[in-house]
Amino acid sequence: MRRILVIEDDKDIVELVRYNLEKEGFQVLASSDGGTGLAQIRKSRPDLLILDLMLPKLPGLEICKEIRKDVSLNRLPILILTAKGEEADRVVGLELGADDYVTKPFSTRELAARVKALLRRSDPASSSEKPIEVDSLRIDPAAYRVTRDGQSVAMSTLEFRLLYFLAARPNRVFSRDQLLDGVWGTDRFVTPRSVDVYVRRLREKIESDPEHPAYMKTIRGAGYLFETRAS
């Protein structure tokens, strides 16, 4: 049974989420403050985290940052809960490593669908996907591991999937919508602009100079490509 941790200080929301996700066959754990929740994650990693942004002791954005810095936790899928007017916080949440978001008040059916979609995308790669090596960059789908100059690069599952999708199809331009279809799939909920956030995060991790990328190139008006020297 897959375990979901909810870090949320509103007891009514916790019970609503717990009741509906347990009906879907998940085990649901909860924490009411950020500090305790982060300690709980480090003690026993859940399969997915549902995270409120406005929390006592430690805010949700700080929890995102801490999780993505930790090599043992950085693949943990994170679904953030935001209030309707917190668009800027949602963007920052995605930039710090959240995988998706739900706006309060939310439909419990939509929440369950997003949870299932994130868990599907976190499943291991198929055996047909082979490692890719470009210069000092190695992308290994079997281990969901990226190394640069022999050093491991911490990545969330969706960051890895986007990088591998582009690197496996070098020198080919993909629009945002094509990338959403190819990486997030038909059950996606994020917007095309979310792709920009993920590309920016990848550049910061794999490029020597993110402002002048060697691999993750923008083709103005068209989309993105992963460029190799053997074009």
ChimeraX attribute file (.defattr): number of C-alpha atoms within 10 A of each C-alpha:
attribute: neighborCount
match mode: 1-to-1
recipient: residues
	/A:1	7
	/A:2	11
	/A:3	16
	/A:4	22
	/A:5	22
	/A:6	25
	/A:7	27
	/A:8	24
	/A:9	17
	/A:10	12
	/A:11	12
	/A:12	10
	/A:13	15
	/A:14	19
	/A:15	14
	/A:16	11
	/A:17	19
	/A:18	20
	/A:19	14
	/A:20	16
	/A:21	20
	/A:22	13
	/A:23	11
	/A:24	11
	/A:25	11
	/A:26	16
	/A:27	16
	/A:28	21
	/A:29	16
	/A:30	21
	/A:31	19
	/A:32	18
	/A:33	20
	/A:34	25
	/A:35	18
	/A:36	15
	/A:37	23
	/A:38	20
	/A:39	12
	/A:40	17
	/A:41	17
	/A:42	13
	/A:43	9
	/A:44	8
	/A:45	17
	/A:46	20
	/A:47	20
	/A:48	23
	/A:49	25
	/A:50	25
	/A:51	27
	/A:52	25
	/A:53	24
	/A:54	17
	/A:55	18
	/A:56	14
	/A:57	11
	/A:58	16
	/A:59	16
	/A:60	29
	/A:61	24
	/A:62	15
	/A:63	21
	/A:64	24
	/A:65	16
	/A:66	15
	/A:67	22
	/A:68	19
	/A:69	16
	/A:70	13
	/A:71	13
	/A:72	12
	/A:73	18
	/A:74	19
	/A:75	22
	/A:76	25
	/A:77	25
	/A:78	25
	/A:79	24
	/A:80	25
	/A:81	25
	/A:82	22
	/A:83	16
	/A:84	12
	/A:85	10
	/A:86	12
	/A:87	12
	/A:88	8
	/A:89	16
	/A:90	23
	/A:91	15
	/A:92	13
	/A:93	26
	/A:94	22
	/A:95	20
	/A:96	21
	/A:97	30
	/A:98	28
	/A:99	21
	/A:100	23
	/A:101	22
	/A:102	22
	/A:103	16
	/A:104	13
	/A:105	11
	/A:106	14
	/A:107	11
	/A:108	14
	/A:109	11
	/A:110	12
	/A:111	20
	/A:112	15
	/A:113	14
	/A:114	20
	/A:115	20
	/A:116	16
	/A:117	18
	/A:118	23
	/A:119	14
	/A:120	11
	/A:121	16
	/A:122	19
	/A:123	9
	/A:124	12
	/A:125	15
	/A:126	9
	/A:127	8
	/A:128	8
	/A:129	12
	/A:130	14
	/A:131	16
	/A:132	14
	/A:133	14
	/A:134	14
	/A:135	9
	/A:136	11
	/A:137	18
	/A:138	19
	/A:139	22
	/A:140	18
	/A:141	20
	/A:142	14
	/A:143	10
	/A:144	19
	/A:145	17
	/A:146	24
	/A:147	16
	/A:148	17
	/A:149	10
	/A:150	10
	/A:151	11
	/A:152	13
	/A:153	17
	/A:154	21
	/A:155	25
	/A:156	22
	/A:157	22
	/A:158	20
	/A:159	19
	/A:160	21
	/A:161	20
	/A:162	19
	/A:163	23
	/A:164	23
	/A:165	15
	/A:166	22
	/A:167	21
	/A:168	15
	/A:169	13
	/A:170	17
	/A:171	19
	/A:172	14
	/A:173	19
	/A:174	19
	/A:175	16
	/A:176	18
	/A:177	15
	/A:178	14
	/A:179	19
	/A:180	21
	/A:181	13
	/A:182	15
	/A:183	21
	/A:184	20
	/A:185	13
	/A:186	10
	/A:187	13
	/A:188	15
	/A:189	16
	/A:190	15
	/A:191	12
	/A:192	14
	/A:193	11
	/A:194	16
	/A:195	22
	/A:196	16
	/A:197	16
	/A:198	21
	/A:199	19
	/A:200	14
	/A:201	18
	/A:202	18
	/A:203	20
	/A:204	14
	/A:205	16
	/A:206	20
	/A:207	16
	/A:208	12
	/A:209	11
	/A:210	16
	/A:211	10
	/A:212	11
	/A:213	16
	/A:214	16
	/A:215	22
	/A:216	23
	/A:217	17
	/A:218	16
	/A:219	12
	/A:220	7
	/A:221	7
	/A:222	11
	/A:223	18
	/A:224	23
	/A:225	22
	/A:226	22
	/A:227	20
	/A:228	14
	/A:229	10
	/A:230	7
	/A:231	7
